[in-house]
Amino acid sequence: MPSQIQARLVLRWILSGEKPAPCLSRNPVNPCRNLGFSYRLNVTLPAHSSLTPKSLGSTSETCVTGQDARVSSTSAELKTRSIYVARSTEVDNNWLENRANRWYKAGSSPDDGAGHYAFQRLRQKWFTPRIAPKFKFVRGDKFYAIGSCFARGIEHALTGRGVAVESIAPEFAKLQPVNEEVTGLGFTNKYNTFSILNELRWALDPEAAFPLDSIFQVTESTWFDPHCTPTLELAGFSETLNRRALMQTVAKRVAHCRGLIITLGLVEVWRDCETDVYTNSTPIRSVLKPNPNRYEFHLTSFAENWDSLESIHGLLTRYGHPDLRIVITVSPVPLMATFSKMDVVVANTYGKSLLRTVAQEWAAAHENVDYFPSYEIVQNSDRSAVWETDLRHVKGAAVQHIMDLFLRKYLE
């Protein structure tokens, strides 16, 4: 049976001074407007180590036709499961073998640089977590990196060590970004699971057609593709289509790569209501004003992002490398701004926590997927060593530390 995730959203209204009423099933509601409700989301995930491709069908899985399709994974009540279950003997072995399993021990010096306790390791300049990879790569393997801007740093670190990275295509060198501080590769950033799935489907699935109507006109002579990142000068319709064709040409190369690195960035996304598809970037304000009903903002859920990742796995199982290995990580780069009602710091914590959790569960569900803790390395290293002054961008030395650890653990 294809891997599936389904859940039922149960809402409970609790009036002040009254006992909780029985749980009543409700239709899914806007997650930004659940004030006054407590909710429970029951999720059933596929069995561990399942490599069975998800059925793609004839309908685009990135389309979100109607509320039921958008939240199809919340349409039925199913059982829940733990992502790891062990008998006492295995737990005993974990306790003895895991030298990084303890936070603190009375009497231990906090300044012991060689200490094994977390309260000692977290005082060091660079946090170095214990990592036990599920698989290894060899230097002859080809890699493809897709995701947020942090993926670009990973690409450069890999190529600097002589590793072939197909997502750094020479064709992108001719692209001239508006901001001289970034390269043409910034044009390829994919900030959410939906846009990652979109790009891979349009490149690999012969039945998936790019929605041309989603490219919108900005001025009489310029157009914008919301499925790219707006780092380039706006261009005419023909040049915009050429850029789109270049993007898909390069994305097709993922099929020949044994290593895929996915970097998750955001849970705040926009949906084009006219073409019924999620976009990669925020719609341009000049387009929103005359077309206020064309786009809608989504603060997406665990279930929605899980469903996108499962669709990606099924797609790559069908069209990708026969021995594909996926490393998933979460970008430490925070939100620039939030479109929700939350404080940007709170909104960023919600988004990164959700993506961090879904990444862990996705890795636990598949033998050929592993989670790499780049997010934890940045968050738990010395702040002055890690962050630029904007507290958003990660310094080159920190990226170097992350990639040194990655290559030391994963590359034979």
C-alpha positions in Angstrom: 0.0 0.0 0.0 1.3 3.5 -0.7 2.6 5.5 2.2 -0.1 7.8 3.6 -0.6 10.2 6.4 -4.0 10.9 7.7 -5.3 12.7 10.8 -8.5 14.1 12.4 -8.6 17.6 13.8 -10.7 17.5 17.0 -11.7 20.9 18.4 -12.9 21.4 22.0 -14.5 24.6 23.2 -14.0 25.1 26.9 -16.2 27.8 28.6 -14.9 29.5 31.7 -16.1 27.7 34.8 -17.6 24.7 32.9 -16.4 21.2 32.5 -15.0 20.4 29.1 -17.6 19.5 26.6 -17.3 16.2 24.6 -15.0 16.5 21.6 -16.8 17.4 18.4 -15.4 16.8 15.0 -15.2 20.1 13.0 -14.2 20.9 9.5 -10.6 22.2 9.3 -10.3 25.9 10.1 -7.8 28.6 9.5 -4.9 27.7 11.9 -4.4 31.4 12.6 -8.0 31.6 14.0 -8.2 28.9 16.6 -8.3 31.1 19.6 -10.6 29.8 22.2 -10.1 26.2 21.1 -7.8 23.5 22.2 -7.0 20.9 19.6 -5.5 17.5 19.2 -4.0 16.3 15.9 -3.8 12.6 15.6 -1.3 11.5 12.9 -0.5 8.1 11.5 2.7 7.9 9.7 4.0 5.1 7.4 5.9 2.2 8.8 9.6 2.6 9.4 12.1 1.9 6.6 9.4 2.0 4.0 10.8 2.6 0.5 7.5 2.1 -1.2 6.8 5.0 -3.6 3.8 7.0 -2.9 1.2 6.8 -5.6 1.4 9.9 -7.6 -1.8 9.4 -9.7 -2.9 11.8 -12.4 -3.6 14.7 -10.2 -0.8 17.1 -9.2 0.0 16.6 -5.6 1.1 20.2 -5.4 -2.4 21.4 -6.3 -4.7 22.3 -3.5 -8.1 22.1 -5.0 -10.6 23.0 -2.3 -10.3 22.7 1.4 -10.7 18.9 1.4 -7.8 18.4 -1.0 -5.6 20.9 0.8 -5.9 19.1 4.1 -6.7 15.7 2.9 -4.4 14.2 5.5 -6.9 15.4 8.2 -9.9 13.6 6.8 -10.0 10.4 8.9 -9.2 9.3 12.4 -6.3 6.8 12.5 -4.0 5.4 15.2 -0.8 7.1 16.3 2.6 5.6 16.6 6.0 6.3 18.2 8.9 6.9 15.9 11.2 4.6 17.9 10.4 1.7 20.2 13.0 -0.4 22.0 13.0 -3.2 24.6 14.9 -2.9 27.8 18.0 -4.7 26.4 18.4 -2.3 23.6 17.8 0.7 25.9 20.6 -0.6 28.2 22.9 -0.8 25.2 21.9 2.8 24.2 22.7 4.0 27.7 26.1 2.4 27.7 27.2 3.2 24.1 25.8 6.8 23.8 28.5 9.0 25.3 26.5 12.1 24.6 23.3 11.1 26.4 23.9 13.1 29.6 23.3 16.7 30.2 24.9 17.2 33.6 26.6 15.3 36.5 27.1 16.8 39.9 30.8 17.5 40.7 31.8 17.8 37.0 33.7 20.9 36.0 31.8 23.1 33.6 35.1 24.2 32.0 36.3 20.7 31.1 36.8 21.1 27.4 37.1 17.3 27.0 33.9 16.6 29.0 31.1 14.5 27.6 28.3 16.3 29.3 26.1 18.7 27.4 26.6 21.6 29.9 30.3 21.3 29.1 30.1 20.9 25.4 27.7 23.9 25.1 30.3 26.2 26.5 32.6 25.5 23.6 32.9 27.9 20.6 31.5 25.4 18.2 28.9 22.9 19.2 29.7 19.4 17.8 26.8 17.0 18.3 27.2 13.2 18.3 26.2 11.9 14.8 25.8 8.3 13.7 25.0 8.3 10.0 22.6 5.8 8.5 24.7 5.6 5.3 27.9 6.8 3.7 28.8 8.6 0.4 32.0 8.1 -1.7 33.8 10.9 -3.4 32.7 9.8 -6.8 29.0 10.3 -5.9 27.2 13.3 -7.4 25.2 15.6 -5.2 22.2 17.9 -5.7 21.2 20.5 -3.1 17.8 22.1 -3.0 16.1 24.3 -0.4 16.6 27.6 1.2 19.7 29.9 1.0 21.6 27.7 3.4 21.7 25.1 0.7 23.9 27.4 -1.4 26.5 27.4 1.4 26.4 23.7 1.5 27.0 23.5 -2.3 30.0 25.7 -2.2 31.5 23.8 0.7 31.1 20.5 -1.1 32.6 21.8 -4.4 35.5 23.3 -2.5 36.4 19.7 -1.5 36.2 18.4 -5.1 32.7 16.9 -4.8 30.5 17.1 -7.9 27.4 19.1 -7.1 25.0 19.2 -10.1 22.8 22.0 -8.6 25.7 24.4 -9.1 25.2 24.6 -12.9 27.5 26.7 -15.1 24.4 27.9 -16.9 23.5 30.0 -13.8 26.8 32.0 -14.0 25.3 34.2 -16.7 22.5 35.4 -14.5 23.1 38.8 -13.0 21.4 39.4 -9.6 20.2 42.8 -8.6 22.1 42.6 -5.3 25.9 42.3 -6.0 26.3 40.5 -2.6 24.5 37.4 -3.9 25.2 35.1 -6.8 22.9 34.0 -9.6 22.4 30.8 -7.7 20.1 32.6 -5.2 17.6 32.6 -8.0 17.2 28.8 -7.3 16.4 29.0 -3.6 13.3 27.0 -2.6 11.9 28.1 0.8 9.2 25.6 1.5 8.4 21.9 1.0 5.7 22.7 -1.5 7.9 24.7 -3.8 10.6 21.9 -3.5 8.0 19.4 -4.6 6.7 21.6 -7.4 10.2 22.1 -8.9 11.0 18.4 -8.7 7.7 17.3 -10.2 7.9 19.8 -13.1 11.4 18.5 -13.9 10.9 14.7 -13.4 7.2 13.8 -13.9 6.3 13.8 -17.6 2.6 14.3 -16.7 3.3 17.4 -14.5 3.0 20.6 -16.5 4.2 23.9 -15.3 1.2 26.3 -14.8 2.1 29.1 -17.2 -0.8 31.2 -15.9 1.0 31.5 -12.6 3.5 33.8 -14.2 2.0 37.3 -13.8 2.6 40.6 -15.5 4.1 43.3 -13.3 4.4 46.2 -15.8 3.8 46.5 -19.6 7.2 45.0 -20.3 8.0 42.9 -17.2 6.8 39.6 -15.8 7.5 37.6 -12.6 7.7 33.9 -11.9 6.6 33.4 -8.3 8.1 29.9 -8.2 11.6 31.4 -8.4 13.4 33.7 -5.9 13.3 37.4 -6.9 17.1 38.0 -7.0 17.2 38.9 -10.7 16.0 42.0 -12.6 12.4 41.5 -13.8 12.4 40.7 -17.5 10.0 40.3 -20.4 7.7 37.2 -20.8 10.1 35.4 -23.2 13.2 35.8 -20.9 11.1 34.8 -17.9 10.2 31.6 -19.7 13.8 31.1 -20.6 14.8 31.3 -17.0 12.0 28.9 -16.1 13.3 26.4 -18.7 16.8 26.7 -17.4 15.6 26.0 -13.9 13.9 22.8 -15.0 16.8 21.7 -17.2 19.1 21.8 -14.2 16.6 20.3 -11.8 16.4 17.2 -14.1 19.9 16.4 -13.2 18.8 15.3 -9.7 17.8 12.0 -11.3 21.6 11.2 -11.8 22.6 12.1 -8.2 23.1 9.5 -5.5 23.2 12.3 -2.8 20.4 14.7 -2.3 20.6 17.4 0.4 17.3 19.1 1.3 17.3 22.2 3.4 13.9 23.2 4.9 13.3 26.9 5.5 9.7 28.2 6.0 6.2 27.1 6.9 4.7 30.4 5.9 3.6 30.1 2.2 1.3 31.7 -0.4 -1.2 30.0 -2.6 -2.2 31.2 -6.1 -6.0 30.7 -6.0 -6.3 31.0 -9.8 -3.8 28.3 -10.7 -4.4 26.3 -7.5 -0.7 25.9 -6.6 1.6 27.1 -3.8 4.3 29.6 -4.7 7.9 29.8 -3.6 8.1 33.5 -3.0 5.8 36.2 -1.7 3.6 37.8 -4.4 4.8 41.3 -5.3 2.8 44.0 -3.5 2.0 45.8 -6.8 0.2 42.7 -8.0 -1.6 42.1 -4.7 -3.3 45.5 -4.7 -5.2 45.2 -7.9 -5.8 41.4 -7.4 -6.6 41.1 -3.6 -8.3 37.7 -4.0 -5.8 36.0 -6.2 -3.4 34.9 -3.4 -4.0 33.7 0.1 -1.5 33.3 2.9 -1.1 29.9 4.6 0.6 29.1 8.0 1.1 25.5 7.1 0.8 22.5 9.5 2.9 19.4 10.3 0.5 17.2 8.2 0.7 19.4 5.1 4.5 19.5 5.2 4.7 15.8 5.9 2.5 15.1 2.9 4.8 17.2 0.7 7.9 15.3 1.9 6.2 12.0 1.3 5.3 13.0 -2.2 8.9 14.0 -2.8 10.1 10.6 -1.6 7.6 8.8 -3.9 8.6 11.0 -6.9 12.3 10.4 -6.4 11.8 6.7 -5.8 10.1 6.5 -9.2 12.3 8.8 -11.2 15.5 9.3 -9.2 18.8 7.5 -8.7 18.3 3.8 -8.0 20.5 4.1 -4.9 19.4 7.5 -3.8 20.4 8.7 -0.3 18.8 11.9 1.1 20.1 14.1 3.9 17.6 16.5 5.2 18.4 19.5 7.4 16.7 22.6 8.7 18.1 26.0 7.8 19.1 28.1 10.9 18.4 31.3 9.0 15.3 32.9 10.6 12.3 34.6 9.1 12.9 38.1 7.8 9.3 39.0 8.6 6.1 37.2 9.4 2.7 37.6 7.8 0.9 36.1 10.8 -0.2 37.9 13.9 2.7 36.5 16.0 5.9 38.2 17.1 8.5 37.4 14.4 10.6 35.6 17.0 7.6 33.5 18.1 6.6 32.8 14.5 10.2 31.7 13.6 10.3 29.4 16.6 7.0 27.8 15.5 8.2 27.3 12.0 11.6 25.9 12.8 10.2 23.6 15.5 7.6 22.2 13.0 10.2 21.7 10.3 12.7 20.2 12.7 10.0 17.7 13.9 8.8 16.7 10.5 12.4 16.2 9.3 13.1 13.9 12.1 10.0 11.8 11.6 10.6 11.7 7.8 14.1 10.4 8.4 12.8 7.8 10.9 10.2 6.5 8.3 12.7 5.8 5.5 16.0 3.8 5.4 17.5 6.1 2.7 16.7 9.4 4.6 18.9 10.8 7.4 18.7 14.0 9.4 21.8 16.2 9.8 21.7 18.6 12.7 23.0 21.8 11.1 20.2 23.7 12.8 21.3 22.5 16.3 25.0 23.2 15.5 24.3 26.9 14.8 21.8 27.4 17.6 24.1 25.9 20.2 27.4 27.4 19.2 28.8 30.7 20.4 26.5 33.5 19.1 29.3 35.9 18.3 31.1 33.2 16.3 28.1 32.0 14.3 26.0 35.1 13.4 26.6 38.1 11.3 25.4 41.4 12.9 21.9 40.9 11.5 21.5 37.7 13.5 20.1 36.1 10.4 23.0 35.1 8.2 25.5 32.5 9.3 29.2 33.4 9.1 31.4 31.5 6.7 33.5 30.0 9.6 30.3 28.4 11.0 29.3 26.9 7.6 32.9 25.6 7.4 32.5 23.9 10.8 29.2 22.3 9.7 30.5 21.0 6.4 33.7 19.7 8.0 31.6 17.7 10.3 29.3 16.6 7.5 32.1 15.4 5.3 33.9 13.7 8.2 30.8 11.7 9.1 29.2 11.0 5.7 32.0 10.9 3.1 34.3 7.8 2.9 
